[in-house]
Amino acid sequence: MKKLVFLEGLPGIGKTTILGYIQKLNSNIKTVPEIINGVQPAYELQDQQFYMDNDDRKINMYNQGNIVIDRGPLSTFVYNVVRKLEDPSYRYNINKIYNWFIKYKQFYQMQNVSVIYLTNNGKKYNLTSFKKTDTFGAVKNQKLAEIFSILILRKYVKNYRIIEYDFSKCQEVLNEIVNKFMCP
């Protein structure tokens, strides 16, 4: 049986860094990066199908074992909802992304699936887009994304933990992930 832990949070919070440490420290835990589905499409293409397929493949990468995944369906769903709220001209069909996300409703209720959401409670934001209407292109959008992420997390995910995080808590988060895998 595989155990999955998703690392979630805003850009630059430390998800990828923690994934790298896990990869180095514990060979019994497989790690899955944020993008595995080839080269990320150009921003202008707004190809959200790429991200949905990428998430599907990340979840199905391993049949068994202990797995930590950098972002999952929750992030893809939240990104699109916030983007649509902030940019009415955004062309992606939000109903399609919702129907895709909702297929994971039972999945997120499974005992072997957990989400760790890292937050710095608004102390710092890392803007990763130059477009103000992008989910990650303005502080107000990132605030909205975090609020919405936590609401969705509480509604759909059975096993989750929200951790106020900065790099000084890296060891704490690593221990929690490893103990979740190693302890019955």
C-alpha positions as CSV (number, residue, x, y, z in Angstrom):
1,M,0.0,0.0,0.0
2,K,1.3,3.4,-0.8
3,K,1.2,6.4,1.6
4,L,1.0,9.8,0.0
5,V,1.8,13.1,1.6
6,F,1.3,16.3,-0.5
7,L,3.3,19.4,0.4
8,E,1.2,22.4,-0.4
9,G,1.6,26.2,0.1
10,L,2.3,29.4,-1.7
11,P,5.3,29.8,-4.0
12,G,8.7,30.1,-2.3
13,I,7.5,28.7,1.1
14,G,9.9,25.8,1.0
15,K,8.1,22.8,-0.5
16,T,10.8,22.0,-3.0
17,T,13.6,22.5,-0.4
18,I,11.9,20.1,2.0
19,L,11.4,17.6,-0.8
20,G,15.1,17.8,-1.6
21,Y,16.1,17.1,2.0
22,I,13.7,14.1,2.2
23,Q,15.2,12.7,-1.0
24,K,18.7,13.0,0.5
25,L,17.9,11.8,4.0
26,N,15.6,8.8,3.5
27,S,15.8,6.5,0.5
28,N,12.7,4.7,1.6
29,I,10.6,7.7,0.7
30,K,10.0,8.5,-2.9
31,T,9.7,12.1,-3.9
32,V,7.8,13.6,-6.8
33,P,8.6,17.1,-8.0
34,E,6.0,19.7,-8.9
35,I,6.4,19.2,-12.7
36,I,7.0,15.7,-14.1
37,N,4.9,16.0,-17.3
38,G,7.6,17.4,-19.5
39,V,8.4,21.1,-20.0
40,Q,6.0,23.6,-18.4
41,P,4.0,25.3,-21.1
42,A,4.4,29.0,-21.8
43,Y,2.3,31.2,-19.6
44,E,0.4,32.6,-22.5
45,L,-0.9,29.2,-23.5
46,Q,-2.9,28.9,-20.3
47,D,-2.9,25.1,-20.8
48,Q,-4.4,24.0,-17.6
49,Q,-4.9,20.5,-19.0
50,F,-1.1,20.1,-18.7
51,Y,-1.3,20.7,-14.9
52,M,-4.3,18.4,-14.5
53,D,-2.5,15.6,-16.4
54,N,0.7,16.3,-14.5
55,D,-1.1,15.9,-11.2
56,D,-2.8,12.7,-12.4
57,R,0.5,11.2,-13.4
58,K,2.2,12.3,-10.1
59,I,-0.4,10.5,-8.1
60,N,-0.1,7.4,-10.2
61,M,3.7,7.3,-10.5
62,Y,4.2,4.6,-7.9
63,N,2.0,1.7,-7.0
64,Q,3.3,1.3,-3.5
65,G,5.7,2.8,-0.9
66,N,6.0,6.1,0.9
67,I,5.7,9.1,-1.4
68,V,5.9,12.8,-0.9
69,I,4.5,15.0,-3.7
70,D,5.3,18.7,-4.4
71,R,1.8,20.1,-4.9
72,G,-1.2,18.2,-6.0
73,P,-4.8,18.6,-7.3
74,L,-5.6,21.1,-4.5
75,S,-3.0,23.6,-5.8
76,T,-4.2,23.2,-9.4
77,F,-7.8,23.8,-8.5
78,V,-7.1,26.8,-6.3
79,Y,-4.8,28.4,-8.8
80,N,-7.5,28.3,-11.5
81,V,-10.4,29.5,-9.2
82,V,-8.3,32.5,-8.0
83,R,-7.1,33.2,-11.5
84,K,-10.7,33.2,-12.8
85,L,-11.8,35.5,-10.0
86,E,-9.0,38.0,-10.7
87,D,-9.0,37.8,-14.5
88,P,-12.5,37.5,-16.1
89,S,-10.9,37.1,-19.5
90,Y,-9.2,33.9,-18.4
91,R,-10.3,31.4,-21.0
92,Y,-10.0,28.2,-19.1
93,N,-13.3,26.5,-18.3
94,I,-13.6,26.6,-14.5
95,N,-16.3,23.9,-14.5
96,K,-13.9,21.5,-16.2
97,I,-11.3,22.1,-13.5
98,Y,-13.9,21.7,-10.8
99,N,-15.2,18.3,-12.2
100,W,-11.6,17.2,-12.5
101,F,-10.8,18.2,-8.9
102,I,-14.0,16.7,-7.4
103,K,-13.0,13.2,-8.7
104,Y,-10.3,13.4,-5.9
105,K,-13.0,14.0,-3.2
106,Q,-12.9,10.4,-2.0
107,F,-9.2,10.1,-2.6
108,Y,-8.5,12.9,-0.1
109,Q,-10.6,11.1,2.5
110,M,-8.4,8.0,2.4
111,Q,-6.4,7.1,5.5
112,N,-3.1,6.8,3.5
113,V,-3.4,10.3,2.0
114,S,-2.2,13.4,3.9
115,V,-1.6,17.0,3.1
116,I,0.9,19.3,4.9
117,Y,0.1,22.9,4.1
118,L,3.0,25.3,4.8
119,T,2.2,28.9,5.6
120,N,4.1,31.9,6.8
121,N,0.9,33.6,7.8
122,G,1.4,36.5,5.4
123,K,5.0,37.5,6.5
124,K,6.4,37.2,3.0
125,Y,5.1,36.7,-0.5
126,N,7.1,35.5,-3.5
127,L,5.6,36.8,-6.7
128,T,6.3,34.4,-9.5
129,S,4.5,36.1,-12.3
130,F,4.6,39.6,-13.7
131,K,0.9,39.5,-14.5
132,K,-1.2,41.2,-11.8
133,T,-4.2,39.1,-12.6
134,D,-2.2,35.8,-12.1
135,T,-2.8,33.9,-8.9
136,F,0.8,34.3,-8.0
137,G,1.3,37.7,-9.6
138,A,0.0,40.0,-6.8
139,V,0.0,39.8,-3.0
140,K,-3.8,40.1,-2.8
141,N,-4.2,37.1,-5.1
142,Q,-1.8,35.0,-3.0
143,K,-3.7,36.0,0.1
144,L,-6.9,34.8,-1.5
145,A,-5.2,31.6,-2.8
146,E,-4.0,30.8,0.8
147,I,-7.4,31.4,2.3
148,F,-9.2,29.4,-0.4
149,S,-6.6,26.6,-0.1
150,I,-7.1,26.2,3.6
151,L,-10.9,26.3,3.2
152,I,-10.7,23.5,0.5
153,L,-8.2,21.6,2.6
154,R,-10.6,21.6,5.6
155,K,-13.6,20.7,3.5
156,Y,-12.1,17.8,1.4
157,V,-9.0,16.4,3.2
158,K,-9.3,14.0,6.1
159,N,-5.7,14.0,7.2
160,Y,-4.0,17.4,7.1
161,R,-1.8,19.7,9.0
162,I,-1.3,23.4,8.6
163,I,2.2,24.4,9.7
164,E,3.4,28.0,10.2
165,Y,6.7,27.6,8.4
166,D,10.0,29.2,8.0
167,F,13.3,27.5,7.3
168,S,14.1,27.2,11.0
169,K,11.2,24.7,11.2
170,C,12.6,22.5,8.4
171,Q,13.7,19.8,10.7
172,E,10.3,19.7,12.4
173,V,8.5,19.3,9.1
174,L,11.0,16.6,8.0
175,N,10.5,14.7,11.2
176,E,6.7,14.9,10.9
177,I,6.8,13.6,7.3
178,V,9.2,10.8,8.1
179,N,7.3,9.8,11.3
180,K,4.1,9.7,9.4
181,F,5.7,7.2,7.1
182,M,7.7,5.2,9.6
183,C,5.2,4.9,12.4
184,P,2.2,2.7,12.0
